[in-house]
Amino acid sequence: MPLQIVRNDITKMQVDAIVNAANETLLGGGGVDGCIHRAAGPELLAECRKLGGCKVGEAKMTGAYRLPCQYVIHTVGPVWNGGSHGEREQLVSCYRASLALAKEHECETVAFPLISSGIFGYPKDQALRVAVDTIGEFLLHNDMTVYLVIFDRNAYQISGKLFAEIAEYIDDHYADAHIDSLREDRRRKSVLQSMKPVFYGSVQAPTDTGALSDLLSHLDAGFSETLLQLIDRSGKKDAEIYKKANVDRKLFSKIRNSPGYRPSKSTAIAFAIALELNLDETRDLIARAGYALSPSSKFDVIIEYFIRQKKYDIFEINEALFAFDQSLLGA
């Protein structure tokens, strides 16, 4: 998928370029900056000395040396001073300048830390929102895979209000349903165990093949056909939809050209989000790929929360899914 939030050490990311949250001297420091310099070796510092520093909101590129990537993009984020001193605009500029450099050097994969959220003091939930919004906007117009790398749980935080609302929704819609689902599963198993299949010798009794053929000849449209019809109905271009779904061009092409293609559940739901379908329409679309939304799945309940709230920003949804340790939407 074009934007992925991952928990990892950025110095171990095997991508074309990693982004370093540097200071204005570019001569190393604490946090991510120090880790990247240590992992790259002294050659990185030697090249940085020749760059003459870097201003806040700008970015410069060097080689990566001992790191498992090709380039390091150094950008200087703002120090948090309460939010009324242009910090957001400067942070947005960091991401835009870094992505522009990556594009200029034909990078296909780039990994970012959460810039300014460490010792520079930018509130983590706001830093995350700026990162996701700015990267997401870039990806709507460019083909690139971008990783937002979170080192540990303490480095990641969505809005406290949003987290609380989702947690409350899960409590109201997941716990009781999950218990009911377990009871239903036990009931079904009990019924199945009481049923004895009929066999003819060593071969099970045949089904009515004529009736089966008739049913197969009247199948509803599959996922691919229905998706393309919905895109046509929306009046939007294919690229706009698959980018909003956090899906790359190659996968969309496979879906478009293979009527029988069965996407993953996260991909099927991602297209429903991109098309801003309501809950019934979402259930219908993903059913054509063989999936359903279940009240006994925390992932499904979170998806249902966002659809009911008519919040269709897939990157915001993925922020929340990551916060609750769930799979992300997209390819």
C-alpha positions in Angstrom: 0.0 0.0 0.0 1.3 3.5 -0.7 1.3 4.7 3.0 2.1 2.2 5.7 2.5 2.8 9.5 5.0 0.3 10.8 6.7 -0.4 14.1 10.4 -0.8 13.4 13.8 0.7 13.7 14.2 3.2 10.9 18.0 2.3 10.5 16.9 -1.2 9.5 14.4 -0.2 6.8 15.4 -1.5 3.4 14.1 1.3 1.3 15.5 3.8 -1.3 15.7 6.6 1.3 15.2 7.2 5.0 14.4 10.6 6.4 16.5 11.9 9.3 14.9 14.3 11.8 18.1 16.4 12.1 19.1 19.6 13.8 20.2 22.7 11.9 23.9 21.8 12.1 23.3 18.4 10.4 26.2 17.1 12.6 24.3 14.5 14.6 22.5 14.7 17.9 20.1 12.7 20.0 17.1 10.5 19.2 16.6 9.4 15.6 19.4 11.7 14.4 22.0 10.1 16.6 20.8 6.5 15.8 21.1 7.2 12.1 24.6 8.7 12.3 25.8 5.8 14.4 24.4 3.2 12.1 25.7 5.0 8.9 29.2 5.4 10.2 31.6 8.4 10.2 31.3 8.8 6.5 27.9 10.3 6.9 29.1 13.0 9.3 32.0 13.8 6.9 29.5 14.4 4.1 27.2 16.4 6.3 30.0 18.8 7.3 30.1 19.9 3.6 26.4 20.9 3.5 26.6 24.0 5.6 23.7 23.1 7.8 20.0 23.2 7.0 17.2 25.6 7.9 14.0 24.6 9.6 11.4 23.2 7.2 14.0 22.4 4.5 15.7 19.2 3.5 19.1 18.0 2.1 20.2 14.6 0.8 23.3 12.5 1.4 24.5 9.0 0.8 23.5 6.3 3.3 26.9 4.5 3.7 26.5 1.6 6.1 22.7 1.8 6.2 20.6 -0.6 4.1 19.2 2.2 1.9 20.6 4.4 -0.8 20.0 7.9 0.5 19.4 9.8 3.8 17.2 12.8 3.5 18.0 15.2 6.4 15.2 17.6 7.4 15.0 20.0 10.4 11.6 20.1 12.1 10.3 22.9 14.3 10.7 23.0 18.1 7.3 23.2 19.7 6.6 26.6 21.2 2.9 26.3 21.9 1.7 26.1 18.3 1.3 29.8 17.5 4.7 30.4 16.0 4.2 28.7 12.6 5.2 25.2 13.8 2.6 23.4 11.8 3.5 25.1 8.5 7.2 24.4 9.2 6.5 20.7 9.9 4.4 20.4 6.8 7.3 21.9 4.9 9.6 19.2 6.3 7.5 16.4 4.8 6.9 18.2 1.5 10.6 19.1 1.0 11.7 15.6 1.8 9.2 14.0 -0.5 10.2 16.4 -3.3 13.8 15.3 -2.9 12.8 11.7 -2.9 10.8 12.2 -6.1 13.7 14.2 -7.7 16.0 11.2 -7.1 13.4 8.7 -8.4 13.0 7.0 -5.0 10.1 4.4 -5.0 10.2 3.7 -1.3 10.8 6.2 1.6 10.7 5.8 5.3 9.9 8.7 7.7 10.2 9.0 11.5 7.6 11.1 13.2 9.4 14.4 12.8 9.7 16.8 15.8 7.7 14.5 18.1 10.7 13.6 20.3 13.1 16.1 22.0 11.6 18.9 19.9 8.4 18.5 21.9 5.8 18.6 19.1 2.6 16.9 20.6 2.6 13.4 19.2 -1.1 13.3 18.2 -0.7 16.6 16.2 2.7 15.5 14.7 1.0 12.3 13.5 -1.9 14.2 12.0 0.5 16.5 10.1 2.6 13.6 8.9 -0.4 11.5 7.6 -2.2 14.5 6.1 0.9 15.8 4.2 2.1 12.4 3.0 -1.5 11.4 2.0 -1.9 14.6 0.0 1.4 13.9 -1.8 0.4 10.3 -2.6 -2.9 11.3 -4.2 -0.8 12.8 -7.0 2.4 10.6 -7.0 3.3 7.0 -7.1 5.5 6.1 -4.2 5.4 3.8 -1.2 6.0 5.7 2.1 6.5 4.2 5.5 5.8 6.1 8.7 8.1 4.3 11.1 7.2 4.2 14.8 9.9 2.8 17.1 7.7 2.0 20.1 4.2 2.5 21.5 5.3 5.7 23.4 6.2 7.4 20.1 2.7 7.0 18.7 -0.5 8.7 19.8 -3.8 9.5 18.1 -6.1 12.2 19.4 -7.2 11.3 22.9 -10.8 12.3 22.0 -10.9 10.0 19.0 -9.3 7.1 20.9 -11.9 7.5 23.7 -14.8 7.6 21.2 -13.6 4.5 19.4 -13.0 2.7 22.6 -16.5 3.5 23.8 -18.0 2.4 20.5 -16.1 -0.9 20.8 -17.3 -1.4 24.3 -20.9 -0.8 23.2 -20.8 -2.9 20.1 -18.1 -5.5 20.4 -18.1 -7.1 23.9 -21.7 -8.3 24.1 -21.8 -9.3 20.4 -18.6 -11.3 20.9 -20.2 -13.2 23.7 -23.4 -13.8 21.7 -21.2 -15.0 18.8 -19.4 -17.5 20.9 -22.8 -18.8 22.1 -24.0 -19.1 18.6 -20.9 -20.9 17.5 -21.4 -23.5 20.3 -25.1 -23.9 19.3 -24.1 -24.5 15.6 -21.5 -27.0 16.5 -24.0 -28.9 18.7 -26.5 -29.0 15.7 -23.8 -30.1 13.3 -22.6 -32.9 15.6 -26.1 -34.3 15.7 -26.4 -34.4 11.9 -25.2 -37.6 10.2 -24.2 -37.4 6.5 -25.8 -39.9 4.2 -23.2 -42.0 2.2 -23.7 -44.5 -0.7 -21.0 -47.0 0.0 -17.8 -45.0 0.3 -19.1 -42.1 -1.8 -21.3 -39.2 -0.4 -24.7 -38.8 -2.0 -24.5 -36.6 -5.1 -26.1 -33.2 -5.2 -28.7 -32.1 -7.8 -26.2 -31.0 -10.5 -29.0 -29.5 -12.6 -30.1 -27.2 -9.8 -26.5 -26.3 -9.0 -25.8 -25.3 -12.6 -28.9 -23.2 -12.6 -27.8 -21.4 -9.5 -24.3 -20.8 -10.9 -25.8 -19.3 -14.1 -27.6 -16.7 -12.1 -24.7 -15.5 -9.9 -24.6 -11.8 -9.0 -21.8 -9.6 -10.4 -18.5 -10.2 -8.7 -16.3 -7.8 -6.8 -14.4 -6.5 -9.8 -17.4 -5.8 -11.9 -19.3 -4.2 -9.1 -16.3 -2.0 -8.1 -16.0 -0.7 -11.6 -19.7 0.1 -11.8 -19.5 2.0 -8.5 -16.5 4.0 -9.7 -18.4 4.9 -12.9 -21.4 5.9 -10.7 -19.2 8.1 -8.6 -18.0 10.1 -11.6 -14.4 10.0 -10.4 -11.3 8.7 -12.2 -9.9 5.3 -11.4 -6.7 6.8 -10.1 -8.5 9.0 -7.7 -10.3 6.0 -6.2 -7.4 3.6 -5.9 -5.2 6.3 -4.4 -7.9 7.2 -1.9 -8.1 3.5 -1.1 -4.3 3.4 -0.3 -3.9 0.8 -3.2 -1.2 1.0 -5.8 -1.7 1.1 -9.6 -0.5 -2.5 -10.2 -3.0 -4.1 -7.9 -5.9 -2.0 -9.2 -4.9 -3.0 -12.7 -5.0 -6.7 -11.6 -8.5 -6.2 -10.2 -9.7 -4.3 -13.3 -8.4 -6.9 -15.7 -9.3 -10.1 -13.7 -13.1 -10.3 -13.2 -12.6 -13.3 -10.9 -9.9 -11.7 -8.8 -10.6 -11.9 -5.0 -8.9 -9.1 -3.1 -8.0 -9.3 0.6 -10.6 -8.1 3.1 -8.6 -5.0 3.9 -8.4 -4.1 0.2 -12.1 -4.6 -0.4 -13.0 -2.4 2.6 -10.5 0.2 1.4 -12.4 0.6 -1.8 -15.7 1.0 0.1 -14.1 3.7 2.1 -12.6 5.5 -1.0 -16.1 5.4 -2.6 -17.7 6.7 0.7 -20.2 3.9 0.7 -22.7 3.6 3.6 -22.8 0.5 5.8 -25.3 -1.5 3.7 -23.4 -0.7 0.5 -20.1 -1.6 2.1 -21.5 -4.9 3.2 -22.8 -5.6 -0.3 -19.4 -4.8 -1.9 -17.2 -6.8 0.3 -19.7 -9.7 0.2 -19.0 -10.0 -3.5 -15.4 -10.8 -2.5 -16.6 -13.3 0.1 -16.3 -11.2 3.2 -18.6 -9.8 5.9 -18.5 -7.3 8.8 -18.8 -9.1 12.1 -19.7 -7.6 15.5 -17.3 -10.2 17.0 -14.3 -8.6 15.2 -12.7 -5.5 16.7 -11.3 -4.6 13.3 -14.8 -4.7 11.8 -16.3 -2.7 14.6 -13.8 0.1 14.2 -14.5 0.2 10.4 -18.2 0.3 11.2 -17.6 3.2 13.6 -16.0 5.4 10.9 -18.6 4.6 8.3 -21.4 5.4 10.7 -19.6 8.7 11.5 -19.2 9.3 7.7 -15.5 9.7 8.2 -13.9 8.4 5.0 -10.3 9.5 5.4 -8.5 6.2 5.0 -5.3 7.5 6.5 -7.1 8.6 9.7 -8.8 5.2 9.8 -5.4 3.5 9.6 -4.1 5.7 12.4 -6.9 4.4 14.6 -6.5 0.8 13.5 -2.8 0.9 14.3 -3.5 2.4 17.7 -5.8 -0.6 18.4 -3.2 -3.1 17.1 -5.4 -4.0 14.0 -4.5 -4.6 10.4 -4.4 -1.5 8.2 -6.6 -0.8 5.1 -5.1 -0.9 1.6 -3.3 -3.4 -0.5 
